[in-house]
Amino acid sequence: MSKKILKYNEAMDELNLILEDLESEKIDVDQVSCKVKRAAELIKICQDKISKTELQVKKIVKELEK
């Protein structure tokens, strides 16, 4: 089974939910490490998407300057 590819906004929404859970202390202490691990995965996804978008924008701008 393949993993669903998250859009940037979906990843950010999930990150915000995790943050809310952690701040409100609604989650069990046993779940904290899982939530933090998932947050790290989501942050990596967001960073990758930002980097790819930045490269695409630079390429487009470079083409326009020709």
N, C-alpha and C positions, 0 to 999 in steps of 0.2 A: 504494500500500500504506500502510495507516495504522499509526501507531506504537502499540505496546502501552502502555497506561496502567499505570504502576507503582504498586503500593501502597507506603505509607510504609516498611513493614518490608523490602520487596524492595529499595527504593532504599538503605536503610541497610545491608542485607547486601552489596549491590554496593559501596557506599562502603568498608565494612570490608575487603572483598577487595582493593580498589585500595590502601588504606592498607597492608595486609599486604605487597602486592607492592612498594610503594615503600620500606617500611621494611626489607624483606629484600634489597632490591637484586636481585630475581629478574628484573626486566624490563630489556630493552635500553634504552640511553639514547635511542634513536630512538622508543621507545614512551612515554617519560615525558610528553611534551606531550599526547599523546592521552589518556593516563590522567588527567592533571590536568584537561583539558578536560571529560572525562566526569564526573569528580568534581564539578566546578563545576555541571554540568547536574543532577546528582543532588542536590546541596545546594539548588539552586533549587527542585527538585521538593519536597523535604522542607519547605523554608521555606513554600512555597505551601500545602502540605497543613496545616501547623501553623496558619498564619494563617486558613485557611478553617474549620478545626475550632474555633479560638478564637472566631471570629465566631458560629458555630453554637451553641456552648456559652453565650455571652453572650446570644444571642437566647432560648434555652431558659430560662435563669435569669431573664431579664426577664419572660418569660411567666409563670413560676411566682410572681413577686413581685406580679402583678396580683391 
